[in-house]
Amino acid sequence: MGLFKKKEDVTQTKCKTCGLELHEPERLKRHMDKAHGHLPAKKMDPQDGGGGLW
């Protein structure tokens, strides 16, 4: 429950990216990996001229 924890010992449970407040640091880690861990897919630019299949 965390009623008797010292303020210095409290670990971070709020996501810096989206501000979501979670109950446990392990849940924050899983949230960061799942929601913010992936890189956006690179879009192919047709004006670039390269990167096609043929």
N, CA, C and O atoms as a printed pandas DataFrame, in Angstrom:
     atom_number atom_name residue_name chain_id  residue_number  x_coord  y_coord  z_coord
0              1         N          MET        A               1    0.814   -1.197    0.000
1              2        CA          MET        A               1    0.000    0.000    0.000
2              3         C          MET        A               1    0.852    1.252    0.000
3              4         O          MET        A               1    0.456    2.259   -0.587
4              5         N          GLY        A               2    1.995    1.220    0.632
5              6        CA          GLY        A               2    2.876    2.365    0.585
6              7         C          GLY        A               2    2.564    3.454    1.595
7              8         O          GLY        A               2    2.963    4.602    1.402
8              9         N          LEU        A               3    1.858    3.119    2.671
9             10        CA          LEU        A               3    1.514    4.144    3.651
10            11         C          LEU        A               3    2.705    4.576    4.490
11            12         O          LEU        A               3    2.745    5.710    4.967
12            13         N          PHE        A               4    3.668    3.698    4.675
13            14        CA          PHE        A               4    4.764    3.992    5.574
14            15         C          PHE        A               4    6.095    4.182    4.853
15            16         O          PHE        A               4    7.151    4.110    5.482
16            17         N          LYS        A               5    6.061    4.421    3.562
17            18        CA          LYS        A               5    7.289    4.652    2.808
18            19         C          LYS        A               5    7.783    6.076    3.034
19            20         O          LYS        A               5    6.996    7.007    3.205
20            21         N          LYS        A               6    9.085    6.217    3.031
21            22        CA          LYS        A               6    9.659    7.554    3.105
22            23         C          LYS        A               6    9.530    8.217    1.749
23            24         O          LYS        A               6    9.482    7.536    0.725
24            25         N          LYS        A               7    9.475    9.524    1.732
25            26        CA          LYS        A               7    9.329   10.264    0.481
26            27         C          LYS        A               7   10.522   10.029   -0.443
27            28         O          LYS        A               7   10.352    9.996   -1.661
28            29         N          GLU        A               8   11.728    9.864    0.113
29            30        CA          GLU        A               8   12.915    9.667   -0.703
30            31         C          GLU        A               8   12.937    8.291   -1.364
31            32         O          GLU        A               8   13.544    8.123   -2.422
32            33         N          ASP        A               9   12.284    7.314   -0.755
33            34        CA          ASP        A               9   12.310    5.952   -1.254
34            35         C          ASP        A               9   11.241    5.676   -2.307
35            36         O          ASP        A               9   11.252    4.610   -2.921
36            37         N          VAL        A              10   10.341    6.588   -2.525
37            38        CA          VAL        A              10    9.263    6.378   -3.476
38            39         C          VAL        A              10    9.842    6.430   -4.889
39            40         O          VAL        A              10   10.480    7.410   -5.275
40            41         N          THR        A              11    9.612    5.369   -5.648
41            42        CA          THR        A              11   10.105    5.318   -7.015
42            43         C          THR        A              11    9.089    5.952   -7.942
43            44         O          THR        A              11    7.926    6.143   -7.585
44            45         N          GLN        A              12    9.545    6.268   -9.123
45            46        CA          GLN        A              12    8.698    6.965  -10.081
46            47         C          GLN        A              12    7.626    6.039  -10.631
47            48         O          GLN        A              12    7.913    4.903  -11.010
48            49         N          THR        A              13    6.397    6.521  -10.674
49            50        CA          THR        A              13    5.300    5.743  -11.237
50            51         C          THR        A              13    4.490    6.560  -12.228
51            52         O          THR        A              13    3.395    6.146  -12.609
52            53         N          LYS        A              14    5.000    7.712  -12.656
53            54        CA          LYS        A              14    4.295    8.542  -13.615
54            55         C          LYS        A              14    5.091    8.590  -14.908
55            56         O          LYS        A              14    6.298    8.834  -14.897
56            57         N          CYS        A              15    4.411    8.358  -16.016
57            58        CA          CYS        A              15    5.052    8.337  -17.321
58            59         C          CYS        A              15    5.429    9.764  -17.727
59            60         O          CYS        A              15    4.590   10.664  -17.712
60            61         N          LYS        A              16    6.695    9.958  -18.088
61            62        CA          LYS        A              16    7.155   11.286  -18.496
62            63         C          LYS        A              16    6.631   11.674  -19.875
63            64         O          LYS        A              16    6.523   12.859  -20.188
64            65         N          THR        A              17    6.306   10.684  -20.695
65            66        CA          THR        A              17    5.875   10.955  -22.061
66            67         C          THR        A              17    4.412   11.369  -22.142
67            68         O          THR        A              17    4.081   12.367  -22.782
68            69         N          CYS        A              18    3.535   10.604  -21.492
69            70        CA          CYS        A              18    2.103   10.880  -21.626
70            71         C          CYS        A              18    1.429   11.293  -20.322
71            72         O          CYS        A              18    0.269   11.707  -20.335
72            73         N          GLY        A              19    2.143   11.187  -19.184
73            74        CA          GLY        A              19    1.585   11.626  -17.916
74            75         C          GLY        A              19    0.704   10.602  -17.220
75            76         O          GLY        A              19    0.050   10.924  -16.228
76            77         N          LEU        A              20    0.677    9.381  -17.720
77            78        CA          LEU        A              20   -0.139    8.328  -17.109
78            79         C          LEU        A              20    0.436    7.936  -15.760
79            80         O          LEU        A              20    1.630    7.658  -15.649
80            81         N          GLU        A              21   -0.397    7.913  -14.743
81            82        CA          GLU        A              21    0.021    7.530  -13.391
82            83         C          GLU        A              21   -0.278    6.052  -13.185
83            84         O          GLU        A              21   -1.416    5.613  -13.345
84            85         N          LEU        A              22    0.757    5.281  -12.826
85            86        CA          LEU        A              22    0.618    3.849  -12.600
86            87         C          LEU        A              22    0.897    3.535  -11.141
87            88         O          LEU        A              22    1.485    4.349  -10.429
88            89         N          HIS        A              23    0.477    2.354  -10.692
89            90        CA          HIS        A              23    0.587    2.006   -9.282
90            91         C          HIS        A              23    1.945    1.444   -8.897
91            92         O          HIS        A              23    2.381    1.619   -7.759
92            93         N          GLU        A              24    2.618    0.775   -9.817
93            94        CA          GLU        A              24    3.883    0.122   -9.501
94            95         C          GLU        A              24    4.938    0.476  -10.537
95            96         O          GLU        A              24    4.611    0.652  -11.711
96            97         N          PRO        A              25    6.191    0.584  -10.129
97            98        CA          PRO        A              25    7.262    0.888  -11.083
98            99         C          PRO        A              25    7.389   -0.164  -12.185
99           100         O          PRO        A              25    7.761    0.162  -13.313
100          101         N          GLU        A              26    7.082   -1.420  -11.866
101          102        CA          GLU        A              26    7.152   -2.472  -12.885
102          103         C          GLU        A              26    6.109   -2.242  -13.972
103          104         O          GLU        A              26    6.360   -2.495  -15.150
104          105         N          ARG        A              27    4.952   -1.768  -13.570
105          106        CA          ARG        A              27    3.909   -1.460  -14.554
106          107         C          ARG        A              27    4.318   -0.281  -15.430
107          108         O          ARG        A              27    4.006   -0.251  -16.620
108          109         N          LEU        A              28    5.014    0.686  -14.846
109          110        CA          LEU        A              28    5.513    1.817  -15.636
110          111         C          LEU        A              28    6.505    1.333  -16.682
111          112         O          LEU        A              28    6.478    1.787  -17.825
112          113         N          LYS        A              29    7.380    0.411  -16.292
113          114        CA          LYS        A              29    8.364   -0.127  -17.226
114          115         C          LYS        A              29    7.670   -0.834  -18.388
115          116         O          LYS        A              29    8.028   -0.629  -19.548
116          117         N          ARG        A              30    6.673   -1.668  -18.072
117          118        CA          ARG        A              30    5.937   -2.367  -19.127
118          119         C          ARG        A              30    5.190   -1.386  -20.025
119          120         O          ARG        A              30    5.133   -1.569  -21.241
120          121         N          HIS        A              31    4.613   -0.339  -19.419
121          122        CA          HIS        A              31    3.900    0.679  -20.189
122          123         C          HIS        A              31    4.848    1.390  -21.142
123          124         O          HIS        A              31    4.511    1.612  -22.305
124          125         N          MET        A              32    6.035    1.749  -20.655
125          126        CA          MET        A              32    7.000    2.451  -21.495
126          127         C          MET        A              32    7.430    1.577  -22.677
127          128         O          MET        A              32    7.551    2.063  -23.801
128          129         N          ASP        A              33    7.659    0.292  -22.419
129          130        CA          ASP        A              33    8.066   -0.614  -23.490
130          131         C          ASP        A              33    6.954   -0.793  -24.522
131          132         O          ASP        A              33    7.209   -0.784  -25.727
132          133         N          LYS        A              34    5.744   -0.952  -24.050
133          134        CA          LYS        A              34    4.641   -1.254  -24.950
134          135         C          LYS        A              34    4.113   -0.009  -25.669
135          136         O          LYS        A              34    3.869   -0.047  -26.875
136          137         N          ALA        A              35    3.937    1.083  -24.941
137          138        CA          ALA        A              35    3.303    2.261  -25.532
138          139         C          ALA        A              35    4.290    3.207  -26.208
139          140         O          ALA        A              35    3.955    3.835  -27.213
140          141         N          HIS        A              36    5.485    3.314  -25.678
141          142        CA          HIS        A              36    6.426    4.309  -26.191
142          143         C          HIS        A              36    7.743    3.694  -26.657
143          144         O          HIS        A              36    8.657    4.423  -27.044
144          145         N          GLY        A              37    7.852    2.384  -26.628
145          146        CA          GLY        A              37    9.112    1.733  -26.941
146          147         C          GLY        A              37    9.385    1.580  -28.419
147          148         O          GLY        A              37   10.547    1.521  -28.821
148          149         N          HIS        A              38    8.367    1.514  -29.231
149          150        CA          HIS        A              38    8.592    1.296  -30.649
150          151         C          HIS        A              38    8.899    2.610  -31.366
151          152         O          HIS        A              38    8.460    3.681  -30.947
152          153         N          LEU        A              39    9.649    2.507  -32.438
153          154        CA          LEU        A              39    9.915    3.671  -33.267
154          155         C          LEU        A              39    8.839    3.737  -34.352
155          156         O          LEU        A              39    8.357    2.702  -34.814
156          157         N          PRO        A              40    8.468    4.940  -34.755
157          158        CA          PRO        A              40    7.469    5.027  -35.819
158          159         C          PRO        A              40    8.014    4.418  -37.115
159          160         O          PRO        A              40    9.204    4.519  -37.414
160          161         N          ALA        A              41    7.132    3.797  -37.862
161          162        CA          ALA        A              41    7.546    3.166  -39.109
162          163         C          ALA        A              41    8.000    4.231  -40.101
163          164         O          ALA        A              41    7.381    5.287  -40.225
164          165         N          LYS        A              42    9.086    3.938  -40.800
165          166        CA          LYS        A              42    9.618    4.883  -41.774
166          167         C          LYS        A              42    8.744    4.840  -43.021
167          168         O          LYS        A              42    8.536    3.781  -43.612
168          169         N          LYS        A              43    8.242    5.994  -43.406
169          170        CA          LYS        A              43    7.402    6.066  -44.578
170          171         C          LYS        A              43    8.289    6.224  -45.804
171          172         O          LYS        A              43    9.266    6.972  -45.790
172          173         N          MET        A              44    7.937    5.515  -46.855
173          174        CA          MET        A              44    8.697    5.611  -48.082
174          175         C          MET        A              44    8.226    6.832  -48.857
175          176         O          MET        A              44    7.027    7.028  -49.057
176          177         N          ASP        A              45    9.171    7.647  -49.290
177          178        CA          ASP        A              45    8.862    8.857  -50.029
178          179         C          ASP        A              45    8.920    8.561  -51.529
179          180         O          ASP        A              45    9.981    8.202  -52.039
180          181         N          PRO        A              46    7.808    8.702  -52.237
181          182        CA          PRO        A              46    7.845    8.405  -53.680
182          183         C          PRO        A              46    8.736    9.393  -54.443
183          184         O          PRO        A              46    9.228    9.055  -55.520
184          185         N          GLN        A              47    8.951   10.571  -53.930
185          186        CA          GLN        A              47    9.810   11.568  -54.582
186          187         C          GLN        A              47   11.288   11.252  -54.408
187          188         O          GLN        A              47   12.132   11.789  -55.126
188          189         N          ASP        A              48   11.601   10.386  -53.458
189          190        CA          ASP        A              48   12.987   10.048  -53.165
190          191         C          ASP        A              48   13.622    9.254  -54.302
191          192         O          ASP        A              48   14.814    9.406  -54.569
192          193         N          GLY        A              49   12.859    8.427  -54.960
193          194        CA          GLY        A              49   13.362    7.654  -56.084
194          195         C          GLY        A              49   13.971    6.330  -55.709
195          196         O          GLY        A              49   14.149    5.484  -56.586
196          197         N          GLY        A              50   14.296    6.103  -54.470
197          198        CA          GLY        A              50   14.918    4.859  -54.055
198          199         C          GLY        A              50   14.038    4.098  -53.104
199          200         O          GLY        A              50   13.009    4.604  -52.656
200          201         N          GLY        A              51   14.433    2.896  -52.794
201          202        CA          GLY        A              51   13.745    2.114  -51.790
202          203         C          GLY        A              51   12.594    1.295  -52.322
203          204         O          GLY        A              51   11.857    0.695  -51.539
204          205         N          GLY        A              52   12.413    1.250  -53.643
205          206        CA          GLY        A              52   11.345    0.443  -54.209
206          207         C          GLY        A              52   11.744   -1.022  -54.291
207          208         O          GLY        A              52   12.912   -1.372  -54.117
208          209         N          LEU        A              53   10.765   -1.869  -54.556
209          210        CA          LEU        A              53   11.048   -3.293  -54.675
210          211         C          LEU        A              53   11.662   -3.647  -56.026
211          212         O          LEU        A              53   12.392   -4.635  -56.111
212          213         N          TRP        A              54   11.395   -2.879  -57.090
213          214        CA          TRP        A              54   11.986   -3.169  -58.377
214          215         C          TRP        A              54   12.792   -2.007  -58.856
215          216         O          TRP        A              54   13.376   -2.064  -59.938
